[in-house]
Amino acid sequence: MSTNTRVTYPVLYYLLLWLGAFLLFAFCFEPFVFAPNSMLVTGGGDGIKNYFTYWYYICYDSGHHFTGMNYPFGEHIIFTDNMPLLSMGIKKLAVCFPGIVHYCIGILHISMLVAHLIGVHYLFKIFYNYQVAPLWAGIGALLIAYGSPQVFKMLMHFGMSFSCLLPFMIYQLMQYHQHHRLKNVVWIFIMLSLFTFLHLYNFVLTALAIMGYVLAYCLLYGKAVPARKLVRHVLPLLVAIGAVFAGLNYYMRSTDTITDRTNYPLGVFNGATEGKDIFVSDTYLGQLLAPVFGKSELLPASEGYIYIGVVGIVVAIYFVVRVFSYLFSKKVRAAASWHIAPEFNIWLIVAFLSLLIGMGVPFVWFRQFFADNISTLRQFRTIGRFSWIFYYLFMIYTCIVVYRWSLKLAVRQKIMGYGVLGLAGVVWAIQIFGYAQHYRKMLIPAMVTYDKITDKDGRLRKALADKQIDMTAYQAILMLPYFHIGSEKLWLQQETESNIMANATRLSMLFGLPIVDVMMSRTSWSQTFASVQIVDGPFNKKAILECFNDKPLLLAVSRSEPLSYKESEWLQYAREILDIPEDDMTLYTIDLPAYKRLSAQYRDKIVQEATAAASPAGLLHDALGYYYKEDFESMGNLDYGYRGARSWSAAGSGEKRDYITAVPLPDTVSGIDYVFSIWAQVNQTDYRHPVFELFFKDKEGKDLGSYLVRSGNVTMEDNFWFLYDTRFTAPPHTVQVDVIVHSADFGASYLALDELLVRPANAIHYSKGSGQVILNNRTLPMPGFPIHNNPSVNSLLCR
């Protein structure tokens, strides 16, 4: 069948389509329709972070800078996931319509709804081009749209949830392919320019679809079409992509002053689509192929999830059979068409090219080569999302194939033709109903979450007022346990992160206070290394505090999990102002000038005690009287060190794990708390870290267990030497701890190791030399000597 014969769908059909799409959306996402400004789909994780960065910017920020996190530095708006097109647009409108800021959450949700309806509309128009009957076209458009993996982003990554983008782009590409009209390229350029500023993945997805089309066009028509005509056809599309990329690059270069963001994040080429993502789902009838591909227990199962449903699987089997028939049957090759929709061949090529990319082909085969040598590819690590293009194109193909099967069968017997469509529609609808149930279940707490975050009942504000607490007196919120996520070098992440982030969001949004903690992406390394030292304990001066003003700091402590021994330092200088039992949180006030003065006095006192001690090294304030120190001066194999002349490394040994040393411990009846610390020099290019593991043994050599030192949980850095420092409990009767370092699968996870220390947790270890005192493996100057210089901290400009 040719797509050149145009079938006109009456306006009534479009009205019915929009009505059906709206009603189905209202059923699946009821709060989006009936309470768009009074609900939050999630109260934790990436979802609450996306809400917060969008919401805070509109209420309190302007320009290209976001100040709601990473205090006192803030962050460029692009790296906050706050959908700049929407947030900056509302901010501009607020100049003339100030009240609009109170409806920004509703505007976001309604925008998602409208985008979804537009996506259904363009899927319907695509079927219109393929002469599909209106009823089946409408059913297909609805089922494809509501089964799209992109819809799940409405519950998490909002900037990628605007599901009109790919249907619109596919429609414009199909129109351009058919009619060669530049207006379609113009529409592609406009839409791509706008959606790039909702999320950068939108640009990559669309660019990949266009590049796939260009490649498919050259493969199919390269010999039949004159070179000049071929170039004239594909060049406008390439220019459109290039122009948007150039505009984005110019915008970033002219507005972003940070120069030390990583271009090599963790998890490059992860999240690829697997067979299970395509053929298995945790919905009705979705586990039929689980014996082959494995059971799916989540919805969606992964970032590469693109389940095509039972109907899609049947069509996929048909397609594979026809491909093999074409390859091995001369009769089929001689036929005018080897499958039922030959005019869709170019789009099938685009679909399968995108699926290959989404499955990580060829990247997963040469992962390290691509990761090390093509920096652009590293920025979009969750490659399974690229399979969304395959989902849309293949499901469009599925609808067309099923419709044409029904036409062929109807020639023989009408009821058989209708039966095929009816059966396919029912099976498909049953599976989508499973999705609808999932969406409805996820949204049950949506309005309660909003009420809590916004303090709708006024309980928090009343409690603060009763205590006569003026929140405007504070400069920022320090949330404990502390979190710092996004630098791709350090990861200070808690098990109850969602609850901690929700509490931080609530306080920040209600009172307009920025948060010291960080949950963004590609955060500056120098800022990160300075920021994390705020929770490095009493023997770190915390130079970042010089960037703070003298207003009090609001300390918000979540009781959802215990503080680390280093974080607990802050409580010694804090005054409790309000306990909030329903949130498992207590608020404290920190007088910063007093804190800096008193903490400096404490450090000076301990330095003086250590300086006056007769021994060059030992323990202060200790009852156990035991510690272990290895400076690698004798066993080191490198001619440089963090403090001394030598250090040690097994990097390049080819082993997955390397033995460092055995630490003797005194035999005790009960478990003893110790602190393990070691300095490791890391590379300055990527995410890699060493991972340390402690193995406990008794005097017979029997294994008593092990302890894994969390990778990336570092709060002290000095010129890319990281201090790994953690508290552990040695099981009873432990007499030896074997220290092991694990290496990365590819590349060096560390360059050198130095200054290993195991000390009792309640003691202070000191050593002296060259005008310095080392306290708990941290360097401080003796009285009258200059302060140790830390390049990462001292190079910062406070702003």
N, C-alpha and C positions, 0 to 999 in steps of 0.2 A: 504494500500500500504506500502510496506517495503522501508526503505531508504537504504537498503544494496545494491540494484542494482544501479550501478553507471551509470549515463548518461553523456557522454562527450559533453561539449559545445565547439565547435571549437573556436580557438583563435579569429577568425573574430567577433564572437558574443561579446567577451570581448572588442574588439576595438570599435565596434559599441556602446556598453554600455558606455564606457568611453567618446566617442564622444558625445553621447546624454546627458550624465551627465554634461559634460563641457558646451555644448550649453545651457542647461537649467540653469546652474549656471550663465553663462554669461548673460542670459536674466533677471534672478532674481537679480543678484548682479553685474551689469555691471561695476561699478568702481573697484571692486575687480580684474577684469580680465584686463581691459584696462587702468587703472591708479592705480595700487596697491600701488605705493610709493608716490602718490600725492592725497590721500583722507583720511579722517577720518570719520567714520560712525556717530559720534556724537561729539558735542562740549560741552557736559555737563554731570553731574551725574557720575554714576559709569563708564560709557564708557570713558570719558575723563580722569578720574582718572587712569583707567587701561592703557590707552595709555601713560599717563605721567610717571607712575612709571616704566613701561617697557622701555620707550624711555630714560628717565633721567639716569636710571641705566647704560644702554649701553653706553651712551655718557660720563658720569661723574663719575661712581662708579666702584667698583670692590669687589671681595670677597663675603661675605654673608651679607653685610650691605648696606642699602639704605639711602642716605643722603638728598634726594630731598624734604622731608617734615619733620615735627616735629623737626625743627631746634631748638636747637643745638644738639639734641640727635640722630635723625635719627631713623631707624627701621630695624629689621631683614627682610630679603628679602621675607620670606614666608608670612609675614603679610601685604604685599603691593599689592598683586594680580598682580604681574608683570611677572608671568609665568617664574620662575627661570630656567627651562629646556631650554627655548628659549633664554631668556635674557643672562644667563650665558654662554650658548653655543656660541652666537654671540660675546660676550665679549672675549671668548677664541680665536675664529677665527680672531678677530680683531688684535691680536698680529702679525699674519702673513699677514692678509689682512686688513689693517687699513681702507680702503675705505668702508668696509662692513657696518660700523655704519651708513652711509648715506642712506642705503637701509633697515634699520631695520623695518620700518613701512611696506614696501613692502613685506619683508620676513614674517612678521606676517600674512598679508592678504593672501599671496600665501599659507602659511602653512594651513590656514583655508580651502582654496580651495582644496588643495591636500587631507587634512583629509576628506573632504566631498566626494570627488571622491572615496577614499579608502572605506569609509562607504558604498557607493552604490555598490562597487565591492563585498564586503563581504555579503551584503544582497542578491546579485545575486548568490553568491556561496551557500548560505543557501538554496535558492530555487532549485539550482542544486541538492542538497542532497535530496530534496523532489520530484524530478522528475517532476518539473514544466516545461512546454514548454518554450523555450528561450524567445519568444516574451513577453509572460505574465510575466515571471520572470524579464525581463528587465523593463517592465512597473511598476510592483510592487515595484522593488527596487528603481526606481526613485521616485515614488509617496510616498513611506514610508519615504525616505530620505528627501524629500523636504517638507513633512508635519510634520517632527519631531519637537517637542517643543525645542529640543536642538539647532536648527538652529537660533531661536530667540536670542540666546546668542551671536551670531555674531554681534549683535547690542549693546551689553552691557557688559556681563561678558565673556571676550574672552577666559579665561582659561578653561571654560566649554563648549566652542563652537566647539571643535574638535570632530566632530560627527562620526568619524570612531571608536571611542573607544568601544561603546556598541555593534555595529554590529560585530566588530572583536572579542570581548569577547564572545558574544553569539555563533558565529561560532566555536570558539575554544572549548567552553564547549560542543557544540553539537558533535563535532568531538571526543572529549574525551569520551563523553557518548557512542558513537557508537563504537569506536575502542580501547579505553583504552590505548592510546599512551601518554607516558610521555612528548613527544615533545610538545603536546598541552598545557600541564601545564607550560612547560618552556616558551612558547610564552606568556602565560597569565602573568607569573611572569615578563618577560621583559617589556611587554607593561604596566603593572600596575606600575612597578618601574618608568618608564619614565613619564607616564601621571600623577602620583601623584605630580610631580614637575611642572606640569602646573597649577593644582588647586587641593586642598585637597579633594574637593567633588568628583573628579574623582576616588580617592581611595575608598571612601565610597560607591559610586554607584556600582563599580565593586565588591567590597567585599560583598555587599548586594546581588548582582546577584549570586555570587558563593555560599554564605551561603544559599540562596533560593534553589539553585540546590541541595546542600548537603542534606538539609531537605527534599526536594521532593524525592530525590533518596532513602533516608531512609524510607520514608512513603510508597513508591511504591514497593520497593524491600527488605525491612527490613526482611520480613518473608521468602521470596523465595531465597535470597542470603545468603550463609554462613557468619557468623559474620566476620571471618578473611578476606574474599574476599571483603565484604562491607567496612571494615576499610581500606584495601589496595587501594580501589578505591577512597574514599573521602579524605584520609589523605594527598596525594600530594597537593590537592587544598587548604586544610587548612594550610599546611606548606608554600605554596606560599604566601597566605595572611599574615600569621604570619611573614614571612621573610621580606616582604615589610614594614609591620608596625614596625618591630624591627629596620630596617634600617632607617626609617623616625624618629623614636624615638631617635636613636643614633645621627643622624644628628642634630636634634633640641637641644638635651642636650649638644652636643659638640660645637655648634655655637651660641646659643641664651643665653645671660647672664641675661635676664629679668626674674624676679621671681614673679612679681605682676600683671601678666595679669589675667583678669577675666576668670573664667570657668563657669560663669552663666550669659550669655548675655540676652538682651531683646528679647522677642518674641520667646521663646523656643516652639517648635512644632507648630509654625505658618506657614502659607502658604500651608496648607494641600490641597490635591486634593478634590474637591467637584463634585457632579453630573454634575453641569453646565460645569465644566472643561473638562469632558469626552464627553458630548453629545451635547454641544452647542458651537457655534463659530461665531465670527463676520466676516464670509466669505460667499460666495455664498452657499445657501441651508443650511447654518449652524444654522439657527434659527428655524428649523422645530420643535424641541422639547422645544423651549423657553417657551411655555405655561406650561410645566411640571417643568422645572428646572430653569426658569428665563432667561431673555435676556442677552446676552453677548454684551458688548459695547466696549470692548478693544481687541486688538490682540497683544500678548497673554493676556488672561483675568487675569491670576495670575501666581505665581510660580508653581502652581500645574496643569497648563494647559496641557492636553494631548488629545485634540480632536481627536476622531477616525473616524470622517466622516460618511456620510450617509451609505456607503458600510459597514463600521465597525459596525455601529448600527444594520444593517440588520443581519449581522453575529452574533452579540451579542444576538439579539432576538432569532435567530436559536439555539444558544448554550444554552440559558436559557430554551427554550422549550425542548431541548433534555435532559437537566439535570433533569427537572421535569418528563419527560417521564421515565427516568431511575429510578427515585425515586419511582414512583407510578405505573409503568407498569412492570409486571413480564415478558411480552413478550420482551420488550426492554432490560431488564436486562439479559435475556437469550441469546440475540443476541451476535454475536462475537464482534460487535462494536456498541456502542450507539451513536457515532457521526462519521462524515466522515473522520476525521484525528486522529485516536486513538493513533498513534505513537507520537503525539504532546502532549499527556496528561501531561507528566512530565514538559514540558515547560509552559503549561497552569497553572500548580500549581505554578511554579516560578513566572509567570506573576501576578497571583492573590495575592500571598504573598507580592510581591513588591507593588501592588496597595493598599493593606491593610496598609502597612507601610506608603505609600505616602498619604493615607487618614487619617493617624494619629492613626490608630487602633493598639494597645490598648491605646496609649499614651494620646489621647484626653479625654479618659474616666477617666484616673487617672493621669491627666497632672501634678499635683503638686507633687505626689509621685515620678514619674519618673524624673521630673525636679530636685527635691531636692536630690535624692539618686543615680542617675546614671549620673555622670558628663560627661562621653564621649558622651552621647546622646545630651547633651545640646549644644555641639559645632556645631552641624549641624541642625540649627533651622528650615531651610526652607525645611521641609520634603516632600513637594509636588514634589520636583525634583526626589525623589526616584521612582515616578510613571513613569519616562521615561522608565524604564525596562519593565513595563507593556505595554507601547505604542509600543515598538519595537516588543515584542513577540506576542502581540495580533494582530498587523497589519500583521506580517508574517503569523500568523494563518489565518487571514482574506483572504489573497491572496491565500493560499493553499486551503481553503474551497471553495472560488469562482471558482477556477480552477477545482476542483473536481466536483463541481456542473455542470460545463459546460461539463465535460467529461460524466457524467451520462446522461445529457440531449441530448448530441450529439449522444448517442447510439440510441435514438428514432428518433431524427431529428437534423441533423447537424447544421442547421441554428439556432436552439434554443440554442445549445451549444455556438456557436459563439456570439449569441445575448446577452447571459448572460455576457460573457467577455467584449463585446463591451459596453454594458450599464454600467457595473461596472466601466470600464476604463474611460468612458466619464464623468460620475458623479464625480468620484474621481478627474479627471483632472480639471474639472470646479472648484472644491473646492481649489485645489492647485493653480489654476490661481489666485484666490482671495488672497492667500498668496503672490504670485509673485507680484501682484499689491501693496500690503502692503510693501514688501521689497523695491521695486523700488521707492515708495513714500518716504520712510524713508531715502533713499540714495540720493535723489535729491540735498540736500545741502552739500554732502560729500566733494566735491572738493573745494567748497567755504570755508567750515570749515577748511580744511587743509591750504588753502592759507592764511586765517586769522591767524590761530595759528602760522604758520611758518613765517608770515610777508613776504609773497612771493613778494609783490610789493615793499618791502623795505621801506614803508612809516614810520613805527615806528623807524627803525634804522636811517633813514634820519632825522627825527624830533629830535632824541637824538643827532645826530652828529651836527645838526644846533645849538643846545643849548650847544654844547661842554660838553655833559654829558658822563663821563666815567663810564660805568656800572661795570667794573672790580674793581672799588673803593669800591663797596658795599659788605657786608658780607652775607646778606640774605634779603628776601622779607617778610614784614609783610602786609598781605592782610586784609583790612577792608571793609565791616563788617567782623569780625573775624569768622572763622569756625573751629570747632574741633569735628570730627565725628570718632567714632571707639573705644573709651574706654569702651563703654557699661555702663558707670556710669554717664558721663556728655554728653550733646548734645547741642553744640552751632551751630545751623543750621539755615540758612537764607532762606527766601522764594525764593530769586533769586540766590540760591546757584550755579546753573549751570553756570550762567553768571559770577559769582565771581570766580568760579573754573577755568573757561576757561581763564579769564584774568590772573589769577595766573600762570596757565600752560604756557601761551604764554610768559610771562616775564621770567619764570624760564628756559624754554627750550632754548630761544633765547640767554640768557646770562649766563646760568649755575649757577644761584643763587638758593640756597635752599629756601624753603618756611617755615615760622614759623608755619603757620596754619597746620591743620591735617585733612586728610580724608583717613583713613586706617582701620585696624581692630585689635581688642584686644590690643590696645595701653596700655602701662604700666600706672597704676593708679598714681604712684608717679610722673611720668613725666607729665601726664595729669594735675594733681592738681597744679603742678608748672607752666605749660605752660599757662593755662587759666588765671592766675593772671596778665598776661601781658595786659589784657584789663579789669582790675578791678578798674580803676579810680585812682585819685591822691593820695589817702590815703593807697595805697598798695605799698610797696617798690619794688615789683617785683624782688624777689631774683634771679629769673632765668637769669636776665640780667648780673649777675656775671659770667655766663657761656658764654656770648658773648665776642667777642674781641672789640677793639676800632674803628674798621672800621665803616663807616656810615651804617645805616639801611635804606633800600628802603621801604618807606611807599606807598602802592598802595591802593587808596581809590576808591571803586566803588560807583557810584551814583545811582545804580539800586534800592537801598533802603537806608533810613537814618541810620546814625550811632546811636548806643545807647549813652546815656549821658556819660557812662564810657569810651567808645571808643573815644569819642570826645576829651578827654584829650590829645591824641597824636597830634592833630592838633595845639594845643597851642605851641608846641615845634618844629613844622615841618616847613620846607621852601619848597614852591612849586617849582618844577623844570620843569614840563611838564603837560599840559592838553591834554587829548586824547578824544575829543568829540565823535568820532565814536564808541568808546568802553565804553562811559559813565564812564571814569576813569581818575583820576588825580594822578600824581606821586609826592611824596614829599621826601625830604631827612631829616633824623634824625641824628644829631650829638650825638651819644650815651653818650660819656663822659659828654657833656654839658647837655644832658637830665637828666642824673643821678644827676648831681650837682644841676641843677635848680629845679628839682622836689623835691629833698631832702630839698633845701632851702624853698620851698613853704610849705612842710609838717612841717618843723621846725617852720616856721612863724605861722602857724595855731595852732600848739601845744602850742606855747608860748602865743598866744591870749587866748586859752582855759584855760591854766594854770593860767593866770592872771585874768580871769573872776571871779567875786565875787560869782556867783552862782555855785554850784557843777554840774549843768547840765543846758543846754539851747541851744539856737540857735545863730549862728554867721552869719553875712551877710544876714539878713532876714528882710523882710518887713511885712510878715503876722503875725509873732509872735505866731504861734501855732504849737505844735507837740504832738504826743501821744507815750508814752513809757510803755511797760509792761515787767517787768523783772521776773515775775512769782514767786517772793519770797513769796508772800502771797497766791496766788491761785495754786502754784505748787503742784504736787502730787508725785514728785520724789526727792530723797534726794541728788541730785547732779545737777550741771548746767554747762553751758558753761563758765560763769563768776562768777555767784553767787553760793549760796548754794543749790538752788532748781531750778527745771525745771518742765515742764508739758508734759503729754502724754495721749492720748486717745487710743493709739494702743492696740488692743485686745478687744476693746469695742464691736466688732461685727458689727459696723455700717459702711456703705460705706462712710459716711461723718460725720464729727464731728465739732461742733461749738466750736470755740476757745474764741473769745471775740468780743465785739462791740466797735468800735472806733468812738468816737464823732468827728465831723468836724464842723467848723464854716460855717454857711449858707452864700453862696455867689451867686450873680446873674449870674456870668459867671463861667465856669469850671476852676478848679484850678489843676495844676500839682503837684502831690505828689510822694514820693518814699516810697514804702513799703519794709521792710526788716525784716527777721526773721532767727535766727540760728536753724538748725535742725540737730540732730545727726542721722546719717544713718548707716545701717549695713555695714560690711566690706566683705560681701560675694557675693552679687548679684547686679542687676541693679536697684533695687526698690528705689523710691523717694516718698516723700509726694507731693501732688498737692494742691496748695492753690487757693482759689477762693474768690474774694471780691464782696459782694453784697451791692449796694448803695440804700439808702432809704432817703426819705424826712421827714419832721417833722410830717406828717400824717401817716408815716409808709409805704407809697407807694413805690413799687419797681421802681428804676430808671435805672436798668441795672446791669450788673456784669462784672467782669474782671478776666480772668483765668491767673494765674502766670505760665509761661511755665515751665514744669518739666524738670529738667536736665540742664537748662540754668543758670549754676552756675559758677562764676568766682573767688570765694574765698572759700578755704577749710582749715580747721585747725584740724588735727587729727580726721578726719571723722565727724567733724561738718561742715556742708555746710551753707553758707550764701545765702539765696534766696533774691534777691535784684532786684526790678523792678520799673520802672516809670509808673504811671498811671494818668489818668485825671478823677477827680471826676466830674460827671455831675452837672450842675447848681442846686442849692438848696439841695444838698446832706448834710445831717446833721448826718448821721450814716453810718458806713461801718461795715457790719458783716463779720468777717473773718472765713472762713470754711476751714478745711483740709480734703482732700479726701484720703482714704486708698486704698491700692492695693487689688485686688481680693483675692490674696493668700499671706500669710506672712505679716510681718510688713513692711510698707513702710517708717517708721521712728521709732526711739527709744525715742527721746525726742525733745521738742521745747523750745526755750529760746530766750530772748532779742528781743521781737517784737518792731519795731519802724515804725511810720508813720511820715514823715517830709515833709515840702515844698520842692519841687525839687530844688529851687534856694538857699536853705539854707544849712548850715553845722550844724549838731547836734553834741554836745559834752557832755561828762560826764567824771568825774574824780574820781580817787581813786587808792590807793595802787601803786603809782608810775607810773600810766598809764593814758593816755587820750584816750577816745573812740571817734573817729570821724566817723560819719555816720556808726556806728555799727562795726567799725574796730579798733583794738587795736594798739596803738602806745605808746612808752615809753615817760615819761616826761624827760626833760633834766637831765642827770646824772644817769638815771636808765637803766638797761640792756634791750636789745631788746627782745621782745616776741619771744619765740622759736616755730617754726612751724615744727614738725617732718617730714612731707611729703616733704617740700622743703629742709630742711637742710640735709636730708639723701641722696640727689642726688649727683651723681658724674658727673661733667661736662666733657664731652668728645667730 
